[in-house]
Amino acid sequence: MDRPPLVCRYALVLCTLLGMAACTAAAPDPSQAGAPLDGRAAEAAVLAQINATIGQAPCSSDAQCRTVGIGSRSCGGPAAWRAWSTQTGGETGERLHGLAEQLATSQRGRQTDSGMASTCLYLADPGAVCQAQRCVLKKTPNVDN
């Protein structure tokens, strides 16, 4: 039986983590409408900006495809990788890396504050390729067999 592509598995893990984070967050107090967002809500907002910046990641060749590390694992390195395209303009990469660093910094702070630990497995950059005129992460061999 075929396994879902690695991108789908990462997306599923990321959605699951965000869903779990949303379930554990306290309901906002309507009387504090002007209060700053809590850490997880702010991270979700930055992630939404990252997704909007990446968009459809259009491409016509592999040379236009890049990767960016998203989030932070508690023992270092990104929590996930996303493919993006240089075709959308020069400012995209600069904005994307700034948002990615903002998200990683926020997550590192929350992880430090909570004493969070992880398995400390390194998540290598899979690279990106142009497939069907969209930048996608390269498929990596499954090493958990």
ROLO-920586 format. One line per 8 residues: number of its first residue (from 1); their letters; for each residue x, y, z of N, C-alpha, C, O, CB. Coordinates in Angstrom, 2 decimals, always signed. Glycine has a CB too. Layout:
! ROLO-920586
NUM = A = X,Y,Z,X,Y,Z,X,Y,Z,X,Y,Z,X,Y,Z | ...
END
This chain:
! ROLO-920586
1 = MDRPPLVC = +0.84,-1.18,+0.00,+0.00,+0.00,+0.00,+0.89,+1.25,+0.00,+1.86,+1.31,+0.75,-0.96,+0.00,+1.22 | +0.55,+2.22,-0.83,+1.35,+3.43,-0.92,+1.14,+4.29,+0.32,+0.03,+4.39,+0.84,+1.00,+4.22,-2.18 | +2.20,+4.90,+0.76,+2.13,+5.84,+1.88,+1.87,+7.24,+1.34,+2.26,+7.54,+0.21,+3.44,+5.81,+2.73 | +1.22,+8.09,+2.12,+1.01,+9.46,+1.65,+2.36,+10.17,+1.51,+3.30,+9.82,+2.21,+0.07,+10.25,+2.62 | +2.45,+11.16,+0.61,+3.70,+11.88,+0.42,+4.15,+12.52,+1.74,+3.33,+12.82,+2.61,+3.55,+12.96,-0.67 | +5.45,+12.72,+1.86,+6.04,+13.29,+3.06,+5.44,+14.66,+3.37,+5.23,+14.99,+4.54,+7.55,+13.40,+2.91 | +5.16,+15.44,+2.35,+4.57,+16.77,+2.55,+3.22,+16.63,+3.26,+2.90,+17.39,+4.17,+4.40,+17.51,+1.20 | +2.43,+15.65,+2.83,+1.13,+15.44,+3.46,+1.28,+15.02,+4.91,+0.51,+15.46,+5.77,+0.33,+14.39,+2.69
9 = RYALVLCT = +2.27,+14.17,+5.18,+2.48,+13.74,+6.57,+2.90,+14.92,+7.44,+2.42,+15.06,+8.56,+3.53,+12.63,+6.64 | +3.80,+15.78,+6.92,+4.22,+16.95,+7.70,+3.04,+17.89,+7.92,+2.86,+18.43,+9.01,+5.37,+17.70,+6.99 | +2.24,+18.09,+6.88,+1.07,+18.96,+7.00,+0.10,+18.41,+8.03,-0.46,+19.16,+8.82,+0.37,+19.12,+5.64 | -0.10,+17.09,+8.03,-0.98,+16.46,+8.99,-0.46,+16.63,+10.41,-1.23,+16.93,+11.32,-1.15,+14.98,+8.67 | +0.85,+16.44,+10.60,+1.45,+16.61,+11.93,+1.30,+18.06,+12.39,+0.92,+18.32,+13.53,+2.95,+16.20,+11.92 | +1.59,+19.00,+11.50,+1.49,+20.41,+11.84,+0.06,+20.79,+12.19,-0.17,+21.50,+13.17,+2.00,+21.27,+10.70 | -0.91,+20.33,+11.39,-2.32,+20.62,+11.68,-2.75,+20.00,+13.00,-3.50,+20.61,+13.77,-3.22,+20.10,+10.54 | -2.29,+18.79,+13.27,-2.63,+18.12,+14.53,-2.08,+18.90,+15.71,-2.78,+19.11,+16.70,-2.09,+16.67,+14.53
17 = LLGMAACT = -0.81,+19.32,+15.61,-0.21,+20.09,+16.70,-0.93,+21.41,+16.92,-1.18,+21.80,+18.06,+1.27,+20.35,+16.41 | -1.26,+22.09,+15.84,-1.99,+23.35,+15.98,-3.38,+23.12,+16.56,-3.87,+23.92,+17.36,-2.09,+24.07,+14.64 | -4.02,+22.03,+16.14,-5.34,+21.70,+16.67,-5.28,+21.40,+18.16,-6.14,+21.83,+18.92,-5.93,+20.51,+15.92 | -4.25,+20.65,+18.58,-4.10,+20.34,+20.00,-3.83,+21.61,+20.79,-4.34,+21.79,+21.89,-2.98,+19.32,+20.22 | -3.01,+22.50,+20.21,-2.71,+23.75,+20.89,-3.98,+24.59,+21.04,-4.18,+25.23,+22.08,-1.63,+24.54,+20.11 | -4.82,+24.59,+20.03,-6.07,+25.35,+20.10,-7.01,+24.78,+21.16,-7.73,+25.53,+21.81,-6.77,+25.37,+18.73 | -7.00,+23.48,+21.32,-7.88,+22.85,+22.31,-7.45,+23.14,+23.74,-8.28,+23.14,+24.65,-7.93,+21.35,+22.09 | -6.16,+23.39,+23.95,-5.68,+23.62,+25.30,-5.66,+25.09,+25.68,-5.47,+25.42,+26.85,-4.31,+23.04,+25.45
25 = AAAPDPSQ = -5.84,+25.96,+24.71,-5.80,+27.39,+25.00,-7.10,+27.82,+25.68,-8.18,+27.34,+25.36,-5.58,+28.19,+23.71 | -6.95,+28.74,+26.63,-8.13,+29.27,+27.31,-8.92,+30.17,+26.36,-8.35,+30.81,+25.48,-7.72,+30.06,+28.58 | -10.22,+30.21,+26.56,-11.07,+31.08,+25.74,-10.71,+32.53,+26.03,-10.47,+32.89,+27.18,-12.57,+30.82,+26.02 | -10.67,+33.37,+25.00,-10.33,+34.77,+25.22,-11.39,+35.48,+26.04,-12.58,+35.19,+25.92,-10.13,+35.48,+23.89 | -10.94,+36.41,+26.86,-11.83,+37.21,+27.69,-12.33,+38.39,+26.86,-11.52,+39.23,+26.46,-11.12,+37.70,+28.99 | -13.64,+38.46,+26.58,-14.15,+39.55,+25.74,-13.86,+40.93,+26.32,-13.79,+41.91,+25.57,-15.64,+39.39,+25.54 | -13.70,+41.03,+27.63,-13.45,+42.33,+28.24,-12.03,+42.82,+27.95,-11.71,+43.98,+28.20,-13.68,+42.26,+29.75 | -11.17,+41.94,+27.43,-9.79,+42.30,+27.15,-9.55,+42.31,+25.64,-8.55,+41.78,+25.17,-8.82,+41.32,+27.84
33 = AGAPLDGR = -10.46,+42.90,+24.88,-10.40,+42.89,+23.42,-9.10,+43.48,+22.89,-8.63,+43.06,+21.83,-11.58,+43.64,+22.84 | -8.52,+44.43,+23.58,-7.29,+45.06,+23.12,-6.05,+44.37,+23.63,-4.94,+44.81,+23.31,-7.26,+46.49,+23.53 | -6.18,+43.29,+24.41,-5.02,+42.60,+24.98,-4.23,+41.90,+23.88,-4.81,+41.47,+22.88,-5.47,+41.58,+26.05 | -2.89,+41.79,+24.05,-2.09,+41.10,+23.04,-2.45,+39.62,+22.97,-2.95,+39.05,+23.94,-0.60,+41.27,+23.34 | -2.18,+39.01,+21.83,-2.47,+37.59,+21.64,-1.59,+36.74,+22.53,-0.44,+37.11,+22.79,-2.29,+37.19,+20.17 | -2.11,+35.61,+23.01,-1.26,+34.70,+23.77,-0.26,+34.06,+22.81,-0.39,+34.20,+21.60,-2.10,+33.62,+24.52 | +0.72,+33.36,+23.35,+1.81,+32.81,+22.53,+1.35,+31.93,+21.39,+1.81,+32.10,+20.26,+2.72,+32.05,+23.39 | +0.47,+30.99,+21.66,+0.04,+30.06,+20.61,-0.79,+30.76,+19.54,-0.66,+30.45,+18.36,-0.77,+28.91,+21.22
41 = AAEAAVLA = -1.62,+31.69,+19.95,-2.43,+32.42,+18.97,-1.52,+33.29,+18.10,-1.75,+33.42,+16.89,-3.49,+33.29,+19.68 | -0.51,+33.90,+18.71,+0.44,+34.71,+17.94,+1.21,+33.83,+16.96,+1.45,+34.24,+15.82,+1.41,+35.45,+18.89 | +1.61,+32.62,+17.40,+2.32,+31.69,+16.52,+1.43,+31.27,+15.36,+1.89,+31.18,+14.22,+2.78,+30.46,+17.31 | +0.16,+31.02,+15.63,-0.78,+30.64,+14.57,-0.93,+31.79,+13.56,-1.04,+31.55,+12.36,-2.16,+30.27,+15.17 | -0.94,+33.02,+14.06,-1.05,+34.18,+13.17,+0.19,+34.30,+12.28,+0.07,+34.60,+11.09,-1.25,+35.47,+13.98 | +1.38,+34.07,+12.85,+2.61,+34.13,+12.06,+2.61,+32.99,+11.04,+3.01,+33.20,+9.89,+3.86,+34.04,+12.97 | +2.18,+31.80,+11.43,+2.11,+30.67,+10.51,+1.17,+30.98,+9.35,+1.45,+30.62,+8.21,+1.66,+29.40,+11.24 | +0.05,+31.63,+9.63,-0.88,+32.02,+8.57,-0.21,+33.01,+7.61,-0.43,+32.94,+6.40,-2.17,+32.65,+9.17
49 = QINATIGQ = +0.61,+33.92,+8.14,+1.34,+34.87,+7.29,+2.37,+34.13,+6.42,+2.57,+34.47,+5.26,+2.04,+35.94,+8.14 | +3.02,+33.12,+7.01,+3.98,+32.31,+6.25,+3.26,+31.62,+5.10,+3.73,+31.66,+3.96,+4.67,+31.26,+7.17 | +2.13,+30.99,+5.39,+1.36,+30.29,+4.36,+0.91,+31.25,+3.26,+0.95,+30.91,+2.08,+0.14,+29.60,+4.98 | +0.48,+32.45,+3.64,+0.04,+33.44,+2.66,+1.22,+33.91,+1.81,+1.07,+34.13,+0.61,-0.62,+34.65,+3.36 | +2.39,+34.06,+2.42,+3.58,+34.50,+1.69,+4.02,+33.44,+0.69,+4.40,+33.77,-0.43,+4.72,+34.82,+2.66 | +3.96,+32.17,+1.09,+4.34,+31.07,+0.19,+3.31,+30.93,-0.93,+3.67,+30.72,-2.08,+4.46,+29.75,+0.97 | +2.04,+31.05,-0.58,+0.98,+30.93,-1.58,+1.02,+29.59,-2.29,+1.22,+28.55,-1.65,+1.08,+32.06,-2.59 | +0.84,+29.61,-3.60,+0.85,+28.38,-4.40,+2.26,+27.95,-4.79,+2.44,+26.87,-5.35,+0.02,+28.57,-5.66
57 = APCSSDAQ = +3.27,+28.78,-4.51,+4.67,+28.49,-4.83,+4.83,+28.09,-6.31,+5.33,+27.00,-6.61,+5.21,+27.37,-3.92 | +4.41,+28.97,-7.24,+4.49,+28.63,-8.67,+5.93,+28.58,-9.15,+6.79,+29.30,-8.66,+3.70,+29.65,-9.50 | +6.18,+27.71,-10.12,+7.54,+27.58,-10.66,+7.48,+27.05,-12.08,+6.48,+26.49,-12.52,+8.40,+26.65,-9.78 | +8.58,+27.26,-12.80,+8.73,+26.67,-14.12,+9.99,+25.80,-14.18,+10.21,+25.09,-15.17,+8.79,+27.77,-15.19 | +10.82,+25.84,-13.11,+12.01,+24.99,-13.05,+12.41,+24.79,-11.59,+12.02,+25.55,-10.71,+13.17,+25.62,-13.86 | +13.21,+23.74,-11.36,+13.69,+23.45,-10.00,+14.50,+24.60,-9.43,+14.53,+24.79,-8.21,+14.54,+22.18,-10.01 | +15.17,+25.37,-10.30,+16.02,+26.47,-9.84,+15.24,+27.54,-9.09,+15.83,+28.31,-8.33,+16.72,+27.10,-11.03 | +13.94,+27.60,-9.27,+13.11,+28.59,-8.60,+12.62,+28.12,-7.23,+12.00,+28.90,-6.50,+11.92,+28.94,-9.47
65 = CRTVGIGS = +12.88,+26.88,-6.87,+12.36,+26.30,-5.63,+13.38,+26.32,-4.51,+14.55,+25.98,-4.71,+11.89,+24.87,-5.87 | +12.94,+26.72,-3.34,+13.78,+26.80,-2.14,+13.00,+26.19,-0.97,+11.81,+25.90,-1.08,+14.19,+28.29,-1.82 | +13.71,+26.01,+0.15,+13.05,+25.54,+1.37,+13.31,+26.54,+2.49,+14.28,+27.30,+2.47,+13.55,+24.12,+1.77 | +12.42,+26.51,+3.47,+12.59,+27.32,+4.67,+12.17,+26.47,+5.87,+11.15,+25.78,+5.83,+11.75,+28.66,+4.60 | +12.97,+26.53,+6.93,+12.64,+25.82,+8.16,+11.55,+26.57,+8.90,+11.61,+27.79,+9.05,+13.89,+25.65,+9.05 | +10.55,+25.83,+9.37,+9.40,+26.44,+10.05,+9.36,+25.95,+11.50,+9.46,+24.75,+11.76,+8.07,+26.08,+9.31 | +9.20,+26.88,+12.42,+9.06,+26.52,+13.83,+10.39,+26.11,+14.44,+11.46,+26.32,+13.87,+8.07,+25.40,+13.98 | +10.29,+25.51,+15.63,+11.49,+25.13,+16.36,+11.22,+23.89,+17.19,+10.20,+23.78,+17.87,+11.97,+26.28,+17.25
73 = RSCGGPAA = +12.15,+22.95,+17.14,+12.11,+21.80,+18.04,+12.78,+22.21,+19.34,+13.66,+23.07,+19.34,+12.81,+20.53,+17.41 | +12.37,+21.61,+20.43,+12.88,+22.04,+21.73,+14.38,+21.83,+21.88,+15.01,+22.53,+22.68,+12.17,+21.30,+22.82 | +14.97,+20.91,+21.15,+16.43,+20.70,+21.27,+17.17,+21.28,+20.08,+18.36,+21.02,+19.92,+16.75,+19.21,+21.41 | +16.51,+22.05,+19.26,+17.15,+22.74,+18.15,+16.66,+22.27,+16.79,+16.16,+21.16,+16.63,+18.63,+22.55,+18.23 | +16.82,+23.15,+15.82,+16.42,+22.85,+14.45,+14.95,+23.13,+14.22,+14.18,+23.29,+15.16,+16.72,+21.42,+14.11 | +14.56,+23.18,+12.95,+13.16,+23.48,+12.62,+12.23,+22.30,+12.92,+12.66,+21.14,+12.92,+13.04,+23.86,+11.15 | +10.98,+22.62,+13.16,+9.96,+21.58,+13.40,+9.46,+20.99,+12.09,+8.99,+19.86,+12.06,+8.77,+22.17,+14.19 | +9.57,+21.76,+11.01,+9.10,+21.31,+9.69,+9.82,+22.13,+8.62,+10.48,+23.12,+8.91,+7.55,+21.45,+9.56
81 = WRAWSTQT = +9.67,+21.70,+7.39,+10.21,+22.41,+6.24,+9.08,+22.71,+5.28,+8.14,+21.93,+5.15,+11.34,+21.59,+5.54 | +9.17,+23.85,+4.60,+8.19,+24.22,+3.58,+8.92,+24.62,+2.32,+10.00,+25.22,+2.37,+7.27,+25.36,+4.07 | +8.33,+24.30,+1.18,+8.88,+24.70,-0.11,+8.26,+26.04,-0.50,+7.09,+26.30,-0.22,+8.59,+23.62,-1.21 | +9.05,+26.89,-1.13,+8.56,+28.18,-1.62,+9.25,+28.50,-2.94,+10.23,+27.85,-3.31,+8.81,+29.30,-0.58 | +8.74,+29.50,-3.63,+9.23,+29.82,-4.96,+9.81,+31.23,-5.03,+9.27,+32.17,-4.45,+8.11,+29.68,-5.98 | +10.92,+31.35,-5.76,+11.51,+32.67,-6.00,+10.79,+33.39,-7.13,+11.03,+34.58,-7.36,+12.99,+32.53,-6.32 | +9.92,+32.69,-7.85,+9.21,+33.29,-9.00,+8.32,+34.45,-8.58,+8.04,+35.33,-9.39,+8.38,+32.23,-9.71 | +7.87,+34.45,-7.34,+6.92,+35.47,-6.89,+7.58,+36.80,-6.56,+6.88,+37.78,-6.28,+6.16,+34.98,-5.69
89 = GGETGERL = +8.90,+36.88,-6.57,+9.57,+38.15,-6.34,+10.68,+38.06,-5.31,+10.71,+37.14,-4.49,+8.57,+39.18,-5.91 | +11.58,+39.02,-5.37,+12.75,+39.04,-4.50,+12.44,+39.25,-3.03,+13.18,+38.78,-2.17,+13.67,+40.09,-4.94 | +11.37,+39.96,-2.75,+11.04,+40.25,-1.34,+10.45,+39.04,-0.63,+10.43,+39.00,+0.60,+10.07,+41.41,-1.25 | +9.98,+38.06,-1.38,+9.33,+36.90,-0.78,+10.27,+36.18,+0.17,+9.90,+35.87,+1.31,+8.85,+35.94,-1.86 | +11.49,+35.90,-0.28,+12.45,+35.18,+0.55,+12.80,+35.93,+1.82,+12.86,+35.35,+2.90,+13.71,+34.90,-0.23 | +13.03,+37.22,+1.68,+13.37,+38.05,+2.84,+12.22,+38.06,+3.85,+12.44,+37.87,+5.04,+13.70,+39.48,+2.40 | +11.01,+38.28,+3.36,+9.84,+38.30,+4.25,+9.62,+36.93,+4.88,+9.34,+36.83,+6.08,+8.58,+38.73,+3.47 | +9.75,+35.89,+4.08,+9.51,+34.53,+4.56,+10.50,+34.14,+5.65,+10.11,+33.58,+6.67,+9.59,+33.55,+3.40
97 = HGLAEQLA = +11.78,+34.44,+5.43,+12.79,+34.09,+6.44,+12.60,+34.91,+7.72,+12.85,+34.41,+8.81,+14.19,+34.31,+5.87 | +12.16,+36.15,+7.58,+11.87,+36.97,+8.76,+10.71,+36.39,+9.58,+10.78,+36.31,+10.80,+11.54,+38.40,+8.35 | +9.65,+35.99,+8.88,+8.50,+35.38,+9.56,+8.89,+34.04,+10.19,+8.47,+33.74,+11.31,+7.33,+35.18,+8.58 | +9.68,+33.24,+9.47,+10.11,+31.94,+10.00,+10.93,+32.13,+11.27,+10.77,+31.37,+12.23,+10.92,+31.16,+8.94 | +11.81,+33.12,+11.28,+12.62,+33.38,+12.47,+11.75,+33.87,+13.62,+11.98,+33.51,+14.77,+13.72,+34.42,+12.16 | +10.75,+34.70,+13.30,+9.82,+35.19,+14.33,+9.08,+34.01,+14.97,+8.95,+33.95,+16.19,+8.80,+36.19,+13.72 | +8.62,+33.07,+14.16,+7.91,+31.89,+14.67,+8.85,+31.03,+15.50,+8.48,+30.59,+16.59,+7.31,+31.07,+13.51 | +10.06,+30.77,+15.01,+11.02,+29.94,+15.73,+11.38,+30.56,+17.08,+11.47,+29.86,+18.09,+12.29,+29.72,+14.89
105 = TSQRGRQT = +11.60,+31.87,+17.11,+11.94,+32.57,+18.35,+10.80,+32.45,+19.36,+11.05,+32.20,+20.54,+12.24,+34.05,+18.08 | +9.58,+32.62,+18.90,+8.42,+32.50,+19.78,+8.30,+31.09,+20.34,+8.07,+30.90,+21.54,+7.14,+32.88,+19.02 | +8.45,+30.09,+19.47,+8.34,+28.71,+19.92,+9.47,+28.33,+20.87,+9.24,+27.63,+21.86,+8.33,+27.77,+18.73 | +10.70,+28.79,+20.59,+11.82,+28.51,+21.50,+11.55,+29.09,+22.88,+11.81,+28.44,+23.89,+13.14,+29.08,+20.93 | +11.03,+30.31,+22.93,+10.71,+30.93,+24.21,+9.65,+30.16,+24.97,+9.78,+29.93,+26.17,+10.25,+32.36,+24.00 | +8.61,+29.75,+24.27,+7.53,+28.98,+24.92,+8.05,+27.63,+25.40,+7.68,+27.17,+26.48,+6.34,+28.78,+23.97 | +8.90,+26.99,+24.59,+9.45,+25.70,+24.96,+10.35,+25.82,+26.19,+10.32,+24.96,+27.07,+10.21,+25.09,+23.80 | +11.16,+26.87,+26.23,+12.04,+27.10,+27.38,+11.22,+27.37,+28.63,+11.50,+26.81,+29.70,+13.00,+28.27,+27.11
113 = DSGMASTC = +10.21,+28.21,+28.51,+9.36,+28.56,+29.65,+8.63,+27.35,+30.21,+8.45,+27.24,+31.42,+8.36,+29.62,+29.25 | +8.21,+26.44,+29.34,+7.44,+25.28,+29.79,+8.31,+24.08,+30.12,+7.82,+23.09,+30.66,+6.43,+24.90,+28.72 | +9.61,+24.15,+29.81,+10.49,+23.01,+30.06,+10.25,+21.86,+29.08,+10.59,+20.72,+29.38,+10.32,+22.52,+31.47 | +9.67,+22.16,+27.92,+9.33,+21.14,+26.94,+10.58,+20.42,+26.46,+11.63,+21.03,+26.27,+8.59,+21.77,+25.75 | +10.46,+19.12,+26.26,+11.55,+18.30,+25.73,+11.03,+17.54,+24.51,+9.82,+17.37,+24.35,+12.11,+17.31,+26.81 | +11.94,+17.09,+23.68,+11.54,+16.30,+22.52,+12.52,+15.17,+22.32,+13.46,+15.00,+23.10,+11.44,+17.18,+21.25 | +12.32,+14.40,+21.26,+13.19,+13.27,+20.97,+14.54,+13.71,+20.43,+15.45,+12.89,+20.34,+12.52,+12.34,+19.99 | +14.69,+14.96,+20.07,+15.93,+15.52,+19.55,+16.40,+14.85,+18.27,+17.61,+14.77,+18.02,+17.01,+15.43,+20.59
121 = LYLADPGA = +15.48,+14.37,+17.46,+15.83,+13.84,+16.15,+16.00,+15.02,+15.20,+15.15,+15.91,+15.15,+14.75,+12.84,+15.63 | +17.08,+15.02,+14.45,+17.33,+16.10,+13.51,+16.46,+15.93,+12.28,+16.39,+14.85,+11.70,+18.82,+16.14,+13.12 | +15.80,+16.99,+11.89,+14.95,+16.98,+10.71,+15.71,+17.68,+9.58,+15.74,+18.91,+9.50,+13.57,+17.68,+10.99 | +16.32,+16.88,+8.71,+17.15,+17.42,+7.63,+16.32,+18.15,+6.58,+15.16,+17.81,+6.34,+17.95,+16.30,+6.97 | +16.93,+19.15,+5.97,+16.29,+19.89,+4.88,+16.14,+18.93,+3.69,+17.13,+18.44,+3.17,+17.14,+21.16,+4.49 | +14.90,+18.67,+3.26,+14.70,+17.74,+2.16,+14.97,+18.34,+0.78,+15.07,+17.61,-0.20,+13.30,+17.21,+2.20 | +15.08,+19.66,+0.70,+15.22,+20.30,-0.60,+13.87,+20.42,-1.27,+12.88,+19.86,-0.81,+16.20,+19.53,-1.49 | +13.83,+21.16,-2.36,+12.57,+21.38,-3.07,+12.76,+21.21,-4.56,+13.85,+21.45,-5.10,+12.00,+22.77,-2.76
129 = VCQAQRCV = +11.71,+20.80,-5.23,+11.71,+20.63,-6.68,+10.42,+21.21,-7.26,+9.44,+21.43,-6.54,+11.85,+19.12,-7.07 | +10.44,+21.45,-8.55,+9.26,+21.95,-9.25,+8.50,+20.76,-9.85,+9.03,+20.06,-10.71,+9.66,+22.98,-10.35 | +7.29,+20.54,-9.39,+6.44,+19.47,-9.92,+5.08,+20.06,-10.23,+4.47,+20.72,-9.40,+6.32,+18.29,-8.91 | +4.61,+19.82,-11.43,+3.31,+20.33,-11.87,+3.22,+21.84,-11.65,+2.18,+22.36,-11.24,+2.16,+19.62,-11.12 | +4.31,+22.54,-11.94,+4.42,+23.99,-11.84,+4.20,+24.53,-10.43,+3.74,+25.66,-10.26,+3.43,+24.63,-12.76 | +4.54,+23.71,-9.43,+4.50,+24.14,-8.03,+5.73,+23.61,-7.32,+6.14,+22.48,-7.55,+3.19,+23.64,-7.32 | +6.32,+24.43,-6.46,+7.45,+23.97,-5.66,+6.93,+23.07,-4.55,+6.00,+23.42,-3.83,+8.26,+25.17,-5.07 | +7.54,+21.90,-4.43,+7.17,+20.94,-3.39,+8.45,+20.40,-2.76,+9.52,+20.46,-3.37,+6.28,+19.77,-3.97
137 = LKKTPNVD = +8.34,+19.88,-1.55,+9.48,+19.26,-0.91,+9.85,+17.97,-1.64,+8.98,+17.23,-2.10,+9.19,+18.98,+0.58 | +11.16,+17.71,-1.73,+11.61,+16.46,-2.34,+11.16,+15.31,-1.44,+11.10,+15.44,-0.21,+13.17,+16.45,-2.53 | +10.85,+14.22,-2.06,+10.51,+13.03,-1.29,+11.79,+12.45,-0.72,+12.78,+12.30,-1.43,+9.75,+11.99,-2.16 | +11.76,+12.12,+0.55,+12.93,+11.53,+1.20,+12.65,+10.07,+1.48,+11.50,+9.69,+1.71,+13.29,+12.29,+2.50 | +13.68,+9.24,+1.46,+13.46,+7.84,+1.76,+12.93,+7.67,+3.17,+13.34,+8.38,+4.09,+14.74,+7.04,+1.57 | +12.03,+6.72,+3.34,+11.46,+6.45,+4.64,+12.46,+5.64,+5.45,+12.80,+4.52,+5.08,+10.10,+5.70,+4.50 | +12.94,+6.21,+6.56,+13.95,+5.54,+7.37,+13.37,+4.89,+8.62,+14.12,+4.34,+9.43,+15.02,+6.51,+7.76 | +12.07,+4.96,+8.80,+11.48,+4.40,+10.02,+10.92,+3.00,+9.80,+10.06,+2.57,+10.56,+10.38,+5.30,+10.52
145 = N = +11.39,+2.27,+8.79,+10.93,+0.90,+8.56,+11.68,-0.06,+9.42,+11.44,-1.26,+9.37,+11.09,+0.51,+7.09
END
